[in-house]
Amino acid sequence: MKKKVLAITLVLALALTLLAGCGKSSAPAAATTTETPTASDAAERPNELSIGVAQDFDSLDPHHATAAGTKEVLFNVFEGLVKPTSEGQLVPAVASDVKVSDDGLTYTFTLRQGVKFHNGDTVDMQDVVFSIDRNRLAEEGGAALIPALGVIEDLSYDDTTLTLKLSEPSLELLSYMTLAIIPADYDQQETAPVGTGPFKFVSREAQDNMVLERFADYWGTPAKLDKVTFRIIENVEGLVMGLQSGALDLVMHLTSNETAQLSTKDFHVEEGSMNLVQALYLNNAVKPFDDVRVRQALCYGVDKQGIIDRAFDGYGIPLGTSMFPSFGKYYDESLTDYYTHDVEKAKELLAEAGYPNGFDMTISVPSNYQPHVDTAEVIKEQLKDIGVNATILPVEWGVWLSDVYGAREYQSTITGLTSDNMTARKLLERFGSQISNNFTNYNNSEYDEILAKAVTSTSDEEQTALYRQLEVNLTENAANVYIQDMADLVAVRNGVEGLTFYPLYVLDVSTLYWAD
């Protein structure tokens, strides 16, 4: 590994192929006329936005947040030593540069001078060390928040320089240095978060809203808006009505049916990819899903393209494993059609497994997220053809997090899994049998062996090949019924510009602005 000095950008060894474009969607709103704001409108309009979100936030502590929707918003409040760009690069943030030794065992970070926390304090090395240690050291009675940081053997520092010595080279360490830097002497992150990002937290009302304001002392390019309010509306009808009434200016993650209800006089629609793996996730530890033949039968019984066509008007990218296309070199498109829709094959496998007449099952779905509910409805109908009777159990988001994701008390569920950083590890490690967030209870010794080799590999080529082997393992063993990387249709009020798509599940509001 050659020594690298990150003065401006640090490009990951990751061939990202961005599917998320910034052009307008080919799914137009219903009306055909267009209208732009007048100069007087612009003069009277506050420099702020109201954005609708479909779920309440869980912990506002960036190191403890679980929900992708929470992390999506906190992206604007927190930064790490480095941060991702929309092009799939890592650039210096709280650090001004990074040096990596020739043997890959020593990382040296130089602290950027004058970076301010939102409470006015200047970031110092104690804050950086506290933030890293909080994630790499095991919590009392549990595991480390980021097990990948266990490779750090020694950490030393002075006022301006942090040196990490590794027990073995890690190709992914830098990606994990996007972890949020937070004040060492502040204990209110759960409810009043303080970071270094372009926006600062102002207030939150549970089940109602969260307000962010532009941080005037931000070290980097300042945000263009003065204020952003995220309004929590946990049903899609309310989100659409909020747009139509003028209460909302932007809503992400809509379907074409929903955007079609909006007039082009007021809105345009931009299309990207959500960069997530939507699947019918199966609890591999409960019957009948502890039998690989049953899981394979479900894979044959579900028509993923049929789901995309029926529930999403054809928008979406079918997937065959736990990886999405924007993670270019790791993505294996050949796995998409590993299970073709084959009702007779599905029935044959069920008979072999001892279920010639099918069985009953439940699908727990977060009720606030309509695309997952719609997906469940189509799957329920498709599974009837193979003799499987599925009952949909709508659950509130908080209950889903605690009972399904946390306690693993479910048979099957539909959700989308994302990656916090630009590494395949985040998407694949969660299926290791000893990993704390393996909520599907997938337990495969071969998978564990390959995973152990992959995370310790010092060759990018070898590591990529190993991660692709993990994807094949998940597919062949039908760990889950993989469906799609969902299209991200974003309704944007006319006059609002600057929406930027990332290869991660984030919303960067610092680039948004009202055009004159």
Beta strands, then each sheet from edge to edge (+ up, - down):
strand 1: 10-11
strand 2: 48-53
strand 3: 82-84
strand 4: 89-92
strand 5: 95-100
strand 6: 106-111
strand 7: 152-157
strand 8: 161-166
strand 9: 199-205
strand 10: 209-214
strand 11: 227-232
strand 12: 250-254
strand 13: 267-273
strand 14: 277-282
strand 15: 317-318
strand 16: 360-366
strand 17: 389-395
strand 18: 412-417
strand 19: 481-485
strand 20: 487-493
strand 21: 496-497
strand 22: 513-514
sheet 1: 1+ 4- 3+
sheet 2: 9+ 10- 11+ 2+ 12+ 20- 13+
sheet 3: 5+ 6- 8+ 7-
sheet 4: 15+ 19- 14+ 18- 16- 17-
sheet 5: 21+ 22-
end
